[in-house]
Amino acid sequence: MSSLRHHRVIIASLFLPNTAVLGDSTPPSPDESGVQTPGFAAPTPSSRQPLLPRATGPLKSIVEDLKDKTRNPTPSATPRGESANPFSSFPGLTLPSGNNITGAAAAAADSLIDALSNKLIGSGAKTPGASGVTTPAPNASRQYQTTHHGSNAGQPRVQRRASRSSSHCAPSRSLSSSRHEPGPQGQKYHFESNPHCNGGLKNAIESVGDRLKRKLWVGTLGTNTDGFRESLRRSMEWRMREERDSVPVWIPDADFASCYDDFCHQVLWPALHYAVPDAPKTKSFYESATFKQYVAVNQRFADAIVSAYQEGDIIWVNDYHLMLLPEMLRDRLPGAPIGFFMHVAFPSSEIFRCLSVREELLKGVLGADLIGFQTANYARHFRQTVSRILSAEALPKGIQLEHRFVDVGVFPMGIDVKSITHKKREPEVTEWVDSLRQRYAGMKLIVGRDKLDVIQGVRQKILAFEAFLDKYPEHQGKVVLIQVALQTTEENEMQGGVADVVSHLNSRFSTLTYQPVVFLHTQDLTFNQYLALLTVADAFMVTSLREGMALRAHEFVECQEKRHRPLILSEFTGSYSFSGFRSCIPVNPWDKRGTAKAIHQALTMPDDEATSRWEDLHNHVVTQTAQAFVTSFLVRCLRANLEHMQSDAISVAALDVSRVLPRYRHSQKRLLLIDFEGTLWQRDMRTIARNAGVGESPSFEPPQAALDILNKLAEDPRNEVWLLSGLPIKGSLEIVAAKASGVGIVAENGCFIKPRPDRGGKSEWISMVANFNLTWKVSCLEILQYFTERTPGSFIEEREASIVWRFWTEKNVEDHASDWQWARRQAAEAQNHIFDSLGERYGLRIIPGSTSFLVLPNNISRSTAVGAILHPGGPARSAAARTAWLAPEATEETDTEFDFVFALGKDEKLMRRLNELDVAETCSTGARGTDAKWKLEPDQVLPALQRFAETK
């Protein structure tokens, strides 16, 4: 973390942590703490029209009903420090009209408000009115924000078409740069916590504290800005920069609405969560008219970041709203450290390929140095999708592009455990815990907190709860599901289909004093009250159909420090993929009977089992923290950028033979490693096709000039010359071996080795895959045969221990554009099919090229072959010690008895390995970025080697 102290971090997220609101801020009441918890509602009455209206039948608030139809209620009081009546919006059961209610019924139906009134009437607590929202000072103590990054507390969603201020403000006068506070005739505004911001990210950044002092947020205010005058914008920019370390991005309201509400929510969000809509809504996937606005929003972010960027800054781009931003920044800031983190899920390639703008999105993300995901599965899906759609080489650590390498990593997000622990011990939380226990005495509480869209699975949760009450009737009237509802767009809420199932369930099981499902919207709830709910809950339930990291489950675990009640968690959440969360009760949300059984298991679980499960969950939560997430991502991003900058082809000097020759001349034991294809010999597709049994082209003829130089180098007793090749032995390298008998040869990218002749003049081919299972070749050939029949001009090149599929043999792509497009698509399909069906089972890797791809065993490469050569008991010196150097650990040797090593070729893995040797000189002949110390054009290879051969 110390390395980050010298860098400022620019955090790009669609919404800023703080927003500007027109109008004066009302000072807090004397009883208030003066700081509101962001992410949950301010105490002002909400104007939101809930999805489940309170004016109808059983969904009317029991509190309102009691006020209307029973005894005169005692004025409600609020626990100290709270600025709002907490559960005034608890939906309840409508009581019969009239005032003839028995004492027992009235007592049973007594509301939480009445209970608190009787308890706290003498405490002197004051309930403030609708006085507006207080503004925390910049140096106020940090408040925890809901970790659900989609939380829209305080507003139904991003209402860009109407100002958050209901009053018309007077026109603002011009503001000079020396005076940024509006005068008496100017528009006044104040700052509030932005209810739309990514709460988990905000908490994580702030949890690092002073260790990340220099930071700059870049995002939108999340409110209408078209009506802001230029002078007001400049004033906001200055104050946001000085007081909140933020830079607002000004986007026209129409563009933002089209980008956010249409493209992000109706196209990207469903696709990333495996919810490709049915026709006719699938039209948006191949006719994305709103993609233009998505590009425009990303471009405005790029402009703002470039103007604020300083040398040494780390740029951190967050989430699916800004997938094009990394590439835009890379074009304008080539050397900047850029990281991209996807906070939500990433689907398999079968889903992502349905998007009409799939290539633009992938290329945009690949502009980053580091791409982070919540789980290993999401990272694997991304690598496979890039391989399939862009035909790029997907490696376990990232993506190899033509000129650069992009790291792909897993960085599980966590919560700020220290902040939660401090917050849950506040007196207000304790008072709400006591109040809830009194209100629901003798009942079991199941708590959930989700958006009301299709993805969050709230409908499936309600259906499972109904199945539970049917299957276990003894729990009817004794179990309540309290669902905290996060808002999304109205269209997504309607698609979620929650209202009808809630009404149906409550109409079946409600009684005069009992309602099974209670809905509570986030603007009706403060964070203290939410923590109290988590504390008294007998189970917490997450039934997402697909989700990144369910951080609300982490919060529940931390709040159960004393009670240790179980967690019911969907198998489709990112949290469940980690071993620490396997102690939850896993459910398939689509299986309502299985989920009903899980509810019963949770409510009847013995204390010792519940405690054991909680301890496992808690150990994971306190380890996978927000601080670990931030530091690991930023440090990895910085390191990746440094590695990429060092390997930039532009910064690698051309080979200066005169500087290398002195070391060569004065060394006594030299090792020369030279690539064959692309370095000494340019591939002839006709010859390759003939060796594969296709066509009647002439036999393989290696270049005589190259062989002459190799033989001359091998004549020097101080030299050990090795030729590295991917060609097969039969028909190719056996010819080279006959004409250059003093040269060692590596065939099929490390599968076979032919050492130099011993004193008796004998030399045999040695298999490096003798202990490998090669039965995969049969199935692989069947797959490739299928694609060969459907790809004109393609053919299969079967080798002893590897297989090459050459899907393009024409030289001119422009004259065969449609065929080229088809061939690339078939190659991507074939690679994915082979990897999915055979890759993990047999331990295979696929190396894609521009017109072909190679399939071979996972632990075999030219680098491992060189490791065997460098081993003290290697094939060049001791045939008796072959068992030692054939061992897997032997191929990782980096120590050597050579005092000069020279490698010339394109294998970057080999270059990186040899750079660890102080005696090595590495030179790349490739066109892409390289880790080698030198660079050389292929046509300059023979003249350079000739100078080595002539040196005495």
Buried (B, 14 or more C-beta within 10 A) or exposed (E): EEEBEEBBBBBBBBBBBBBBBBBEBBEBBEBBBBBBBBBBBBBBBBEBEBBBEBEEEBBBBBBBBBBEBBEEBEEBBBBBBBBBBBBBBBBBBBBEEEEEBEEEBBEEBBBBBBBBBBBBEEEEBBBBEEBBBBBBEEEEEBBBBBBBBBBBBBBBBBBBEEBBBEEEBEEBBEBEEEEBEBEEEBBBBBBBBBBBBBBBBBBBBBBBEEEBEBBBBBBBBBBBBEEBBEBBBBBBBBBBBEEBBBBBBBBBBEBBBBBBBBBBBBBBBBBBBBBBBEEEEEEBBEEBEBBEBBBBBBBBBBEBBBEBBEEEBBBBBBBBBBBBBBBBBBEEBEEBBBBBBBBBBBBBBBBBBBBBBBEBBBBBBBBBBBBBBBBBBBBBBBBBBBBBBBBBBBBEEBBBBEBBBBBBBBBBBBBBBBBBEEBBEBEBBBBBBBBBBBBBEEBBBBBBBBBBBBBBBBBBBBBBBBBBBEEBEEBBBBBBBBBBBBBBBBEBBEBBBBBEBBBEBBEEBBEBBBBBBBBBBBBBBBBBBBBBBBBBBBBBBBBBBBBBBBBBBBBBBBBBEEBBBBBBBBEBBBBBBBEBBBBBBBBBBBBBEBBBBBBBBBBEBEEEEBBEBBEBBBEBBBEBBBBBBBBBBBBBBBBBBEBBBEBBBEEBEEBEBEEBEEBBEEBEBBBBBBBBBBBBBEBEBBBBBBBBEBBEBEEBEBEEEBBBBBBBBBEBEEBBBBBBBBBBBEBBBBBBBEBBBBBBBBBBBBBBBBBBEEEEEEBEBBBBBEEBEBEBBEBBBEBBEBBBEEBBBBBBBBBBBBBBBBBBBBEEBEEBEEBBEBBBBBBBBBBBBBBEBBBEEBBBBBBBBEBBBBBBBBBBBBBBBBBBBBBBBBBBBEBEBBEBBBBEEBBEBEEBEBBBBBBBBBBBBBBBBBBEBEBBBBBBBBBBBBBBBBBBEBEBBBEBBBEBBEEE
